[in-house]
């Protein structure tokens, strides 16, 4: 199960679904996407390859 801990207005919020994370927030505290057990299909490899991009996108959305 995925776990994303995001600080919003000084409060820690936990999300299981990436799409539920607010557009603006204070900080990414924990980024733990679903672990896909091996062996991976080609589709699963493509999903895994998106993880870094998703983390980078979240970091851009942090309030500075």
PDB file of N, CA, C, O and CB in Angstrom:
ATOM      1  N   UNK A   1       0.838  -1.175   0.000  1.00  0.00           N
ATOM      2  CA  UNK A   1       0.000   0.000   0.000  1.00  0.00           C
ATOM      3  C   UNK A   1       0.890   1.248   0.000  1.00  0.00           C
ATOM      4  O   UNK A   1       1.843   1.346   0.774  1.00  0.00           O
ATOM      5  CB  UNK A   1      -0.958  -0.007   1.219  1.00  0.00           C
ATOM      6  N   UNK A   2       0.569   2.179  -0.863  1.00  0.00           N
ATOM      7  CA  UNK A   2       1.330   3.421  -0.955  1.00  0.00           C
ATOM      8  C   UNK A   2       1.094   4.280   0.284  1.00  0.00           C
ATOM      9  O   UNK A   2       0.036   4.229   0.912  1.00  0.00           O
ATOM     10  CB  UNK A   2       0.947   4.199  -2.229  1.00  0.00           C
ATOM     11  N   UNK A   3       2.116   5.071   0.616  1.00  0.00           N
ATOM     12  CA  UNK A   3       1.991   6.000   1.743  1.00  0.00           C
ATOM     13  C   UNK A   3       2.737   7.286   1.403  1.00  0.00           C
ATOM     14  O   UNK A   3       3.940   7.287   1.139  1.00  0.00           O
ATOM     15  CB  UNK A   3       2.546   5.368   3.066  1.00  0.00           C
ATOM     16  N   UNK A   4       1.984   8.369   1.419  1.00  0.00           N
ATOM     17  CA  UNK A   4       2.550   9.689   1.170  1.00  0.00           C
ATOM     18  C   UNK A   4       2.194  10.552   2.377  1.00  0.00           C
ATOM     19  O   UNK A   4       1.018  10.788   2.651  1.00  0.00           O
ATOM     20  CB  UNK A   4       2.009  10.318  -0.182  1.00  0.00           C
ATOM     21  N   UNK A   5       3.210  11.021   3.094  1.00  0.00           N
ATOM     22  CA  UNK A   5       2.974  11.895   4.242  1.00  0.00           C
ATOM     23  C   UNK A   5       3.357  13.303   3.797  1.00  0.00           C
ATOM     24  O   UNK A   5       4.487  13.565   3.383  1.00  0.00           O
ATOM     25  CB  UNK A   5       3.802  11.434   5.523  1.00  0.00           C
ATOM     26  N   UNK A   6       2.382  14.195   3.897  1.00  0.00           N
ATOM     27  CA  UNK A   6       2.529  15.551   3.400  1.00  0.00           C
ATOM     28  C   UNK A   6       2.153  16.525   4.510  1.00  0.00           C
ATOM     29  O   UNK A   6       1.117  16.366   5.156  1.00  0.00           O
ATOM     30  CB  UNK A   6       1.657  15.782   2.136  1.00  0.00           C
ATOM     31  N   UNK A   7       2.998  17.536   4.731  1.00  0.00           N
ATOM     32  CA  UNK A   7       2.675  18.563   5.717  1.00  0.00           C
ATOM     33  C   UNK A   7       1.850  19.651   5.038  1.00  0.00           C
ATOM     34  O   UNK A   7       2.285  20.281   4.074  1.00  0.00           O
ATOM     35  CB  UNK A   7       3.970  19.159   6.356  1.00  0.00           C
ATOM     36  N   UNK A   8       0.647  19.852   5.572  1.00  0.00           N
ATOM     37  CA  UNK A   8      -0.261  20.872   5.054  1.00  0.00           C
ATOM     38  C   UNK A   8      -0.617  21.796   6.211  1.00  0.00           C
ATOM     39  O   UNK A   8      -1.199  21.359   7.204  1.00  0.00           O
ATOM     40  CB  UNK A   8      -1.552  20.232   4.411  1.00  0.00           C
ATOM     41  N   UNK A   9      -0.269  23.065   6.084  1.00  0.00           N
ATOM     42  CA  UNK A   9      -0.534  24.046   7.147  1.00  0.00           C
ATOM     43  C   UNK A   9       0.006  23.579   8.494  1.00  0.00           C
ATOM     44  O   UNK A   9      -0.652  23.736   9.523  1.00  0.00           O
ATOM     45  CB  UNK A   9      -2.035  24.314   7.260  1.00  0.00           C
ATOM     46  N   UNK A  10       1.203  23.007   8.481  1.00  0.00           N
ATOM     47  CA  UNK A  10       1.855  22.574   9.709  1.00  0.00           C
ATOM     48  C   UNK A  10       1.352  21.252  10.276  1.00  0.00           C
ATOM     49  O   UNK A  10       1.827  20.818  11.325  1.00  0.00           O
ATOM     50  CB  UNK A  10       1.695  23.618  10.730  1.00  0.00           C
ATOM     51  N   UNK A  11       0.415  20.611   9.615  1.00  0.00           N
ATOM     52  CA  UNK A  11      -0.154  19.341  10.093  1.00  0.00           C
ATOM     53  C   UNK A  11       0.224  18.227   9.132  1.00  0.00           C
ATOM     54  O   UNK A  11       0.166  18.403   7.916  1.00  0.00           O
ATOM     55  CB  UNK A  11      -1.703  19.435  10.234  1.00  0.00           C
ATOM     56  N   UNK A  12       0.620  17.055   9.689  1.00  0.00           N
ATOM     57  CA  UNK A  12       0.962  15.917   8.850  1.00  0.00           C
ATOM     58  C   UNK A  12      -0.299  15.194   8.412  1.00  0.00           C
ATOM     59  O   UNK A  12      -1.149  14.847   9.232  1.00  0.00           O
ATOM     60  CB  UNK A  12       1.901  14.958   9.590  1.00  0.00           C
ATOM     61  N   UNK A  13      -0.407  14.975   7.120  1.00  0.00           N
ATOM     62  CA  UNK A  13      -1.533  14.249   6.531  1.00  0.00           C
ATOM     63  C   UNK A  13      -0.976  13.070   5.755  1.00  0.00           C
ATOM     64  O   UNK A  13       0.041  13.196   5.072  1.00  0.00           O
ATOM     65  CB  UNK A  13      -2.398  15.174   5.607  1.00  0.00           C
ATOM     66  N   UNK A  14      -1.636  11.924   5.855  1.00  0.00           N
ATOM     67  CA  UNK A  14      -1.212  10.725   5.146  1.00  0.00           C
ATOM     68  C   UNK A  14      -2.215  10.416   4.043  1.00  0.00           C
ATOM     69  O   UNK A  14      -3.428  10.435   4.250  1.00  0.00           O
ATOM     70  CB  UNK A  14      -1.073   9.523   6.117  1.00  0.00           C
ATOM     71  N   UNK A  15      -1.670  10.131   2.867  1.00  0.00           N
ATOM     72  CA  UNK A  15      -2.483   9.800   1.694  1.00  0.00           C
ATOM     73  C   UNK A  15      -2.042   8.449   1.160  1.00  0.00           C
ATOM     74  O   UNK A  15      -0.854   8.127   1.181  1.00  0.00           O
ATOM     75  CB  UNK A  15      -2.363  10.897   0.591  1.00  0.00           C
ATOM     76  N   UNK A  16      -2.983   7.667   0.686  1.00  0.00           N
ATOM     77  CA  UNK A  16      -2.678   6.388   0.052  1.00  0.00           C
ATOM     78  C   UNK A  16      -2.701   6.510  -1.465  1.00  0.00           C
ATOM     79  O   UNK A  16      -2.119   5.685  -2.169  1.00  0.00           O
ATOM     80  CB  UNK A  16      -3.669   5.318   0.506  1.00  0.00           C
ATOM     81  N   UNK A  17      -3.373   7.539  -1.964  1.00  0.00           N
ATOM     82  CA  UNK A  17      -3.527   7.734  -3.392  1.00  0.00           C
ATOM     83  C   UNK A  17      -2.805   9.025  -3.796  1.00  0.00           C
ATOM     84  O   UNK A  17      -3.104  10.100  -3.275  1.00  0.00           O
ATOM     85  CB  UNK A  17      -5.033   7.783  -3.786  1.00  0.00           C
ATOM     86  N   UNK A  18      -1.875   8.912  -4.711  1.00  0.00           N
ATOM     87  CA  UNK A  18      -1.092  10.068  -5.164  1.00  0.00           C
ATOM     88  C   UNK A  18      -1.988  11.217  -5.631  1.00  0.00           C
ATOM     89  O   UNK A  18      -1.699  12.384  -5.368  1.00  0.00           O
ATOM     90  CB  UNK A  18      -0.151   9.653  -6.297  1.00  0.00           C
ATOM     91  N   UNK A  19      -3.066  10.881  -6.318  1.00  0.00           N
ATOM     92  CA  UNK A  19      -3.959  11.900  -6.867  1.00  0.00           C
ATOM     93  C   UNK A  19      -4.703  12.685  -5.790  1.00  0.00           C
ATOM     94  O   UNK A  19      -5.243  13.753  -6.080  1.00  0.00           O
ATOM     95  CB  UNK A  19      -4.954  11.255  -7.795  1.00  0.00           C
ATOM     96  N   UNK A  20      -4.745  12.188  -4.570  1.00  0.00           N
ATOM     97  CA  UNK A  20      -5.431  12.877  -3.473  1.00  0.00           C
ATOM     98  C   UNK A  20      -4.583  13.964  -2.824  1.00  0.00           C
ATOM     99  O   UNK A  20      -5.098  14.764  -2.043  1.00  0.00           O
ATOM    100  CB  UNK A  20      -5.845  11.881  -2.426  1.00  0.00           C
ATOM    101  N   UNK A  21      -3.301  14.001  -3.134  1.00  0.00           N
ATOM    102  CA  UNK A  21      -2.403  14.982  -2.526  1.00  0.00           C
ATOM    103  C   UNK A  21      -2.784  16.379  -3.025  1.00  0.00           C
ATOM    104  O   UNK A  21      -2.971  16.572  -4.227  1.00  0.00           O
ATOM    105  CB  UNK A  21      -0.906  14.656  -2.858  1.00  0.00           C
ATOM    106  N   UNK A  22      -2.900  17.363  -2.109  1.00  0.00           N
ATOM    107  CA  UNK A  22      -3.283  18.724  -2.519  1.00  0.00           C
ATOM    108  C   UNK A  22      -2.292  19.325  -3.517  1.00  0.00           C
ATOM    109  O   UNK A  22      -1.135  18.912  -3.595  1.00  0.00           O
ATOM    110  CB  UNK A  22      -3.390  19.631  -1.293  1.00  0.00           C
ATOM    111  N   UNK A  23      -2.769  20.293  -4.262  1.00  0.00           N
ATOM    112  CA  UNK A  23      -1.917  20.964  -5.259  1.00  0.00           C
ATOM    113  C   UNK A  23      -0.818  21.798  -4.604  1.00  0.00           C
ATOM    114  O   UNK A  23       0.265  21.930  -5.173  1.00  0.00           O
ATOM    115  CB  UNK A  23      -2.768  21.857  -6.163  1.00  0.00           C
ATOM    116  N   UNK A  24      -1.069  22.360  -3.433  1.00  0.00           N
ATOM    117  CA  UNK A  24      -0.068  23.161  -2.708  1.00  0.00           C
ATOM    118  C   UNK A  24      -0.023  22.669  -1.268  1.00  0.00           C
ATOM    119  O   UNK A  24      -1.057  22.363  -0.674  1.00  0.00           O
ATOM    120  CB  UNK A  24      -0.403  24.703  -2.767  1.00  0.00           C
ATOM    121  N   UNK A  25       1.162  22.597  -0.722  1.00  0.00           N
ATOM    122  CA  UNK A  25       1.351  22.119   0.646  1.00  0.00           C
ATOM    123  C   UNK A  25       2.711  22.605   1.134  1.00  0.00           C
ATOM    124  O   UNK A  25       3.482  23.199   0.381  1.00  0.00           O
ATOM    125  CB  UNK A  25       1.247  20.554   0.728  1.00  0.00           C
ATOM    126  N   UNK A  26       2.990  22.340   2.415  1.00  0.00           N
ATOM    127  CA  UNK A  26       4.245  22.811   3.011  1.00  0.00           C
ATOM    128  C   UNK A  26       5.441  21.967   2.572  1.00  0.00           C
ATOM    129  O   UNK A  26       6.395  22.488   1.995  1.00  0.00           O
ATOM    130  CB  UNK A  26       4.140  22.798   4.533  1.00  0.00           C
ATOM    131  N   UNK A  27       5.385  20.656   2.848  1.00  0.00           N
ATOM    132  CA  UNK A  27       6.543  19.789   2.588  1.00  0.00           C
ATOM    133  C   UNK A  27       6.116  18.350   2.321  1.00  0.00           C
ATOM    134  O   UNK A  27       5.102  17.876   2.835  1.00  0.00           O
ATOM    135  CB  UNK A  27       7.515  19.829   3.770  1.00  0.00           C
ATOM    136  N   UNK A  28       6.919  17.668   1.502  1.00  0.00           N
ATOM    137  CA  UNK A  28       6.812  16.220   1.364  1.00  0.00           C
ATOM    138  C   UNK A  28       7.621  15.626   2.510  1.00  0.00           C
ATOM    139  O   UNK A  28       8.809  15.920   2.644  1.00  0.00           O
ATOM    140  CB  UNK A  28       7.330  15.712  -0.054  1.00  0.00           C
ATOM    141  N   UNK A  29       7.005  14.809   3.323  1.00  0.00           N
ATOM    142  CA  UNK A  29       7.697  14.183   4.445  1.00  0.00           C
ATOM    143  C   UNK A  29       8.076  12.743   4.099  1.00  0.00           C
ATOM    144  O   UNK A  29       9.184  12.296   4.392  1.00  0.00           O
ATOM    145  CB  UNK A  29       6.819  14.219   5.711  1.00  0.00           C
ATOM    146  N   UNK A  30       7.153  12.033   3.479  1.00  0.00           N
ATOM    147  CA  UNK A  30       7.400  10.634   3.126  1.00  0.00           C
ATOM    148  C   UNK A  30       6.782  10.352   1.760  1.00  0.00           C
ATOM    149  O   UNK A  30       5.627  10.692   1.505  1.00  0.00           O
ATOM    150  CB  UNK A  30       6.818   9.668   4.208  1.00  0.00           C
ATOM    151  N   UNK A  31       7.563   9.732   0.896  1.00  0.00           N
ATOM    152  CA  UNK A  31       7.108   9.348  -0.443  1.00  0.00           C
ATOM    153  C   UNK A  31       7.378   7.862  -0.593  1.00  0.00           C
ATOM    154  O   UNK A  31       8.518   7.450  -0.810  1.00  0.00           O
ATOM    155  CB  UNK A  31       7.828  10.183  -1.577  1.00  0.00           C
ATOM    156  N   UNK A  32       6.329   7.059  -0.478  1.00  0.00           N
ATOM    157  CA  UNK A  32       6.481   5.610  -0.543  1.00  0.00           C
ATOM    158  C   UNK A  32       5.399   5.041  -1.461  1.00  0.00           C
ATOM    159  O   UNK A  32       4.335   4.636  -0.995  1.00  0.00           O
ATOM    160  CB  UNK A  32       6.398   4.973   0.880  1.00  0.00           C
ATOM    161  N   UNK A  33       5.677   5.009  -2.778  1.00  0.00           N
ATOM    162  CA  UNK A  33       4.699   4.447  -3.702  1.00  0.00           C
ATOM    163  C   UNK A  33       4.556   2.940  -3.476  1.00  0.00           C
ATOM    164  O   UNK A  33       5.351   2.326  -2.765  1.00  0.00           O
ATOM    165  CB  UNK A  33       5.106   4.737  -5.161  1.00  0.00           C
ATOM    166  N   UNK A  34       3.531   2.362  -4.093  1.00  0.00           N
ATOM    167  CA  UNK A  34       3.314   0.918  -3.977  1.00  0.00           C
ATOM    168  C   UNK A  34       4.542   0.157  -4.452  1.00  0.00           C
ATOM    169  O   UNK A  34       5.131   0.478  -5.485  1.00  0.00           O
ATOM    170  CB  UNK A  34       2.076   0.485  -4.782  1.00  0.00           C
ATOM    171  N   UNK A  35       4.916  -0.854  -3.681  1.00  0.00           N
ATOM    172  CA  UNK A  35       6.009  -1.734  -4.067  1.00  0.00           C
ATOM    173  C   UNK A  35       5.410  -2.830  -4.942  1.00  0.00           C
ATOM    174  O   UNK A  35       4.504  -3.552  -4.525  1.00  0.00           O
ATOM    175  CB  UNK A  35       6.752  -2.334  -2.807  1.00  0.00           C
ATOM    176  N   UNK A  36       5.919  -2.939  -6.137  1.00  0.00           N
ATOM    177  CA  UNK A  36       5.422  -3.941  -7.069  1.00  0.00           C
ATOM    178  C   UNK A  36       6.347  -5.154  -6.992  1.00  0.00           C
ATOM    179  O   UNK A  36       7.536  -5.044  -7.293  1.00  0.00           O
ATOM    180  CB  UNK A  36       5.343  -3.375  -8.532  1.00  0.00           C
ATOM    181  N   UNK A  37       5.812  -6.311  -6.591  1.00  0.00           N
ATOM    182  CA  UNK A  37       6.674  -7.488  -6.457  1.00  0.00           C
ATOM    183  C   UNK A  37       7.218  -7.961  -7.807  1.00  0.00           C
ATOM    184  O   UNK A  37       6.566  -7.821  -8.841  1.00  0.00           O
ATOM    185  CB  UNK A  37       5.907  -8.622  -5.786  1.00  0.00           C
ATOM    186  N   UNK A  38       8.404  -8.513  -7.770  1.00  0.00           N
ATOM    187  CA  UNK A  38       9.029  -9.058  -8.982  1.00  0.00           C
ATOM    188  C   UNK A  38       8.438 -10.425  -9.280  1.00  0.00           C
ATOM    189  O   UNK A  38       7.915 -11.068  -8.369  1.00  0.00           O
ATOM    190  CB  UNK A  38      10.574  -9.153  -8.824  1.00  0.00           C
ATOM    191  N   UNK A  39       8.498 -10.883 -10.492  1.00  0.00           N
ATOM    192  CA  UNK A  39       9.023 -10.206 -11.677  1.00  0.00           C
ATOM    193  C   UNK A  39       8.044  -9.151 -12.168  1.00  0.00           C
ATOM    194  O   UNK A  39       6.835  -9.279 -11.974  1.00  0.00           O
ATOM    195  CB  UNK A  39       9.315 -11.218 -12.793  1.00  0.00           C
ATOM    196  N   UNK A  40       8.563  -8.117 -12.800  1.00  0.00           N
ATOM    197  CA  UNK A  40       7.742  -7.009 -13.271  1.00  0.00           C
ATOM    198  C   UNK A  40       7.370  -7.206 -14.741  1.00  0.00           C
ATOM    199  O   UNK A  40       8.169  -7.668 -15.555  1.00  0.00           O
ATOM    200  CB  UNK A  40       8.480  -5.673 -13.079  1.00  0.00           C
ATOM    201  N   UNK A  41       6.128  -6.837 -15.043  1.00  0.00           N
ATOM    202  CA  UNK A  41       5.704  -6.796 -16.441  1.00  0.00           C
ATOM    203  C   UNK A  41       6.231  -5.507 -17.054  1.00  0.00           C
ATOM    204  O   UNK A  41       6.716  -4.627 -16.343  1.00  0.00           O
ATOM    205  CB  UNK A  41       4.142  -6.890 -16.573  1.00  0.00           C
ATOM    206  N   UNK A  42       6.136  -5.398 -18.353  1.00  0.00           N
ATOM    207  CA  UNK A  42       6.557  -4.166 -19.022  1.00  0.00           C
ATOM    208  C   UNK A  42       5.741  -2.980 -18.520  1.00  0.00           C
ATOM    209  O   UNK A  42       6.281  -1.892 -18.323  1.00  0.00           O
ATOM    210  CB  UNK A  42       6.414  -4.301 -20.551  1.00  0.00           C
ATOM    211  N   UNK A  43       4.450  -3.186 -18.314  1.00  0.00           N
ATOM    212  CA  UNK A  43       3.580  -2.121 -17.795  1.00  0.00           C
ATOM    213  C   UNK A  43       4.014  -1.704 -16.386  1.00  0.00           C
ATOM    214  O   UNK A  43       4.018  -0.515 -16.065  1.00  0.00           O
ATOM    215  CB  UNK A  43       2.103  -2.586 -17.782  1.00  0.00           C
ATOM    216  N   UNK A  44       4.371  -2.659 -15.563  1.00  0.00           N
ATOM    217  CA  UNK A  44       4.838  -2.343 -14.196  1.00  0.00           C
ATOM    218  C   UNK A  44       6.156  -1.587 -14.234  1.00  0.00           C
ATOM    219  O   UNK A  44       6.366  -0.679 -13.430  1.00  0.00           O
ATOM    220  CB  UNK A  44       4.998  -3.632 -13.361  1.00  0.00           C
ATOM    221  N   UNK A  45       7.047  -1.943 -15.151  1.00  0.00           N
ATOM    222  CA  UNK A  45       8.302  -1.204 -15.299  1.00  0.00           C
ATOM    223  C   UNK A  45       8.025   0.256 -15.654  1.00  0.00           C
ATOM    224  O   UNK A  45       8.674   1.163 -15.133  1.00  0.00           O
ATOM    225  CB  UNK A  45       9.192  -1.857 -16.378  1.00  0.00           C
ATOM    226  N   UNK A  46       7.071   0.470 -16.531  1.00  0.00           N
ATOM    227  CA  UNK A  46       6.723   1.843 -16.911  1.00  0.00           C
ATOM    228  C   UNK A  46       6.172   2.616 -15.720  1.00  0.00           C
ATOM    229  O   UNK A  46       6.472   3.799 -15.557  1.00  0.00           O
ATOM    230  CB  UNK A  46       5.700   1.841 -18.055  1.00  0.00           C
ATOM    231  N   UNK A  47       5.370   1.959 -14.888  1.00  0.00           N
ATOM    232  CA  UNK A  47       4.837   2.599 -13.674  1.00  0.00           C
ATOM    233  C   UNK A  47       5.975   2.955 -12.720  1.00  0.00           C
ATOM    234  O   UNK A  47       6.023   4.072 -12.203  1.00  0.00           O
ATOM    235  CB  UNK A  47       3.814   1.669 -12.966  1.00  0.00           C
ATOM    236  N   UNK A  48       6.878   2.027 -12.485  1.00  0.00           N
ATOM    237  CA  UNK A  48       8.013   2.256 -11.581  1.00  0.00           C
ATOM    238  C   UNK A  48       8.857   3.430 -12.071  1.00  0.00           C
ATOM    239  O   UNK A  48       9.347   4.226 -11.270  1.00  0.00           O
ATOM    240  CB  UNK A  48       8.885   0.982 -11.467  1.00  0.00           C
ATOM    241  N   UNK A  49       9.023   3.531 -13.370  1.00  0.00           N
ATOM    242  CA  UNK A  49       9.829   4.611 -13.946  1.00  0.00           C
ATOM    243  C   UNK A  49       9.206   5.983 -13.728  1.00  0.00           C
ATOM    244  O   UNK A  49       9.899   6.989 -13.882  1.00  0.00           O
ATOM    245  CB  UNK A  49      10.025   4.376 -15.428  1.00  0.00           C
ATOM    246  N   UNK A  50       7.931   6.063 -13.377  1.00  0.00           N
ATOM    247  CA  UNK A  50       7.280   7.353 -13.133  1.00  0.00           C
ATOM    248  C   UNK A  50       7.506   7.866 -11.710  1.00  0.00           C
ATOM    249  O   UNK A  50       7.243   9.035 -11.427  1.00  0.00           O
ATOM    250  CB  UNK A  50       5.789   7.236 -13.399  1.00  0.00           C
ATOM    251  N   UNK A  51       7.989   7.010 -10.817  1.00  0.00           N
ATOM    252  CA  UNK A  51       8.097   7.386  -9.405  1.00  0.00           C
ATOM    253  C   UNK A  51       8.966   8.614  -9.186  1.00  0.00           C
ATOM    254  O   UNK A  51       8.582   9.509  -8.433  1.00  0.00           O
ATOM    255  CB  UNK A  51       8.652   6.234  -8.609  1.00  0.00           C
ATOM    256  N   UNK A  52      10.116   8.678  -9.822  1.00  0.00           N
ATOM    257  CA  UNK A  52      10.992   9.837  -9.625  1.00  0.00           C
ATOM    258  C   UNK A  52      10.325  11.107 -10.144  1.00  0.00           C
ATOM    259  O   UNK A  52      10.396  12.154  -9.501  1.00  0.00           O
ATOM    260  CB  UNK A  52      12.347   9.619 -10.332  1.00  0.00           C
ATOM    261  N   UNK A  53       9.679  11.019 -11.300  1.00  0.00           N
ATOM    262  CA  UNK A  53       8.992  12.195 -11.848  1.00  0.00           C
ATOM    263  C   UNK A  53       7.887  12.666 -10.907  1.00  0.00           C
ATOM    264  O   UNK A  53       7.696  13.869 -10.726  1.00  0.00           O
ATOM    265  CB  UNK A  53       8.403  11.879 -13.236  1.00  0.00           C
ATOM    266  N   UNK A  54       7.171  11.742 -10.318  1.00  0.00           N
ATOM    267  CA  UNK A  54       6.101  12.099  -9.383  1.00  0.00           C
ATOM    268  C   UNK A  54       6.668  12.789  -8.144  1.00  0.00           C
ATOM    269  O   UNK A  54       6.107  13.777  -7.669  1.00  0.00           O
ATOM    270  CB  UNK A  54       5.306  10.847  -8.972  1.00  0.00           C
ATOM    271  N   UNK A  55       7.773  12.273  -7.626  1.00  0.00           N
ATOM    272  CA  UNK A  55       8.405  12.903  -6.468  1.00  0.00           C
ATOM    273  C   UNK A  55       8.889  14.310  -6.825  1.00  0.00           C
ATOM    274  O   UNK A  55       8.688  15.249  -6.055  1.00  0.00           O
ATOM    275  CB  UNK A  55       9.582  12.042  -5.957  1.00  0.00           C
ATOM    276  N   UNK A  56       9.521  14.457  -7.979  1.00  0.00           N
ATOM    277  CA  UNK A  56      10.000  15.770  -8.410  1.00  0.00           C
ATOM    278  C   UNK A  56       8.840  16.749  -8.558  1.00  0.00           C
ATOM    279  O   UNK A  56       8.964  17.917  -8.190  1.00  0.00           O
ATOM    280  CB  UNK A  56      10.768  15.654  -9.736  1.00  0.00           C
ATOM    281  N   UNK A  57       7.712  16.280  -9.095  1.00  0.00           N
ATOM    282  CA  UNK A  57       6.528  17.130  -9.244  1.00  0.00           C
ATOM    283  C   UNK A  57       6.018  17.576  -7.878  1.00  0.00           C
ATOM    284  O   UNK A  57       5.665  18.742  -7.700  1.00  0.00           O
ATOM    285  CB  UNK A  57       5.416  16.384 -10.010  1.00  0.00           C
ATOM    286  N   UNK A  58       5.976  16.660  -6.915  1.00  0.00           N
ATOM    287  CA  UNK A  58       5.530  17.032  -5.571  1.00  0.00           C
ATOM    288  C   UNK A  58       6.460  18.091  -4.977  1.00  0.00           C
ATOM    289  O   UNK A  58       5.993  19.041  -4.348  1.00  0.00           O
ATOM    290  CB  UNK A  58       5.476  15.788  -4.651  1.00  0.00           C
ATOM    291  N   UNK A  59       7.742  17.938  -5.169  1.00  0.00           N
ATOM    292  CA  UNK A  59       8.696  18.892  -4.606  1.00  0.00           C
ATOM    293  C   UNK A  59       8.509  20.281  -5.222  1.00  0.00           C
ATOM    294  O   UNK A  59       8.738  21.286  -4.549  1.00  0.00           O
ATOM    295  CB  UNK A  59      10.137  18.401  -4.828  1.00  0.00           C
ATOM    296  N   UNK A  60       8.105  20.349  -6.462  1.00  0.00           N
ATOM    297  CA  UNK A  60       7.830  21.640  -7.103  1.00  0.00           C
ATOM    298  C   UNK A  60       6.580  22.289  -6.512  1.00  0.00           C
ATOM    299  O   UNK A  60       6.458  23.514  -6.508  1.00  0.00           O
ATOM    300  CB  UNK A  60       7.664  21.461  -8.623  1.00  0.00           C
ATOM    301  N   UNK A  61       5.659  21.476  -6.016  1.00  0.00           N
ATOM    302  CA  UNK A  61       4.410  21.988  -5.479  1.00  0.00           C
ATOM    303  C   UNK A  61       4.529  22.453  -4.033  1.00  0.00           C
ATOM    304  O   UNK A  61       3.588  23.039  -3.497  1.00  0.00           O
ATOM    305  CB  UNK A  61       3.352  20.937  -5.582  1.00  0.00           C
ATOM    306  N   UNK A  62       5.682  22.198  -3.387  1.00  0.00           N
ATOM    307  CA  UNK A  62       5.871  22.670  -2.012  1.00  0.00           C
ATOM    308  C   UNK A  62       5.875  24.184  -1.980  1.00  0.00           C
ATOM    309  O   UNK A  62       6.438  24.842  -2.855  1.00  0.00           O
ATOM    310  CB  UNK A  62       7.181  22.120  -1.415  1.00  0.00           C
ATOM    311  N   UNK A  63       5.237  24.723  -0.955  1.00  0.00           N
ATOM    312  CA  UNK A  63       5.259  26.170  -0.761  1.00  0.00           C
ATOM    313  C   UNK A  63       6.654  26.580  -0.320  1.00  0.00           C
ATOM    314  O   UNK A  63       7.236  25.957   0.568  1.00  0.00           O
ATOM    315  CB  UNK A  63       4.191  26.619   0.282  1.00  0.00           C
ATOM    316  N   UNK A  64       7.173  27.585  -0.913  1.00  0.00           N
ATOM    317  CA  UNK A  64       8.532  28.058  -0.570  1.00  0.00           C
ATOM    318  C   UNK A  64       8.437  29.283   0.292  1.00  0.00           C
ATOM    319  O   UNK A  64       9.461  29.839   0.690  1.00  0.00           O
ATOM    320  CB  UNK A  64       9.361  28.367  -1.838  1.00  0.00           C
TER     321      UNK A  64
END
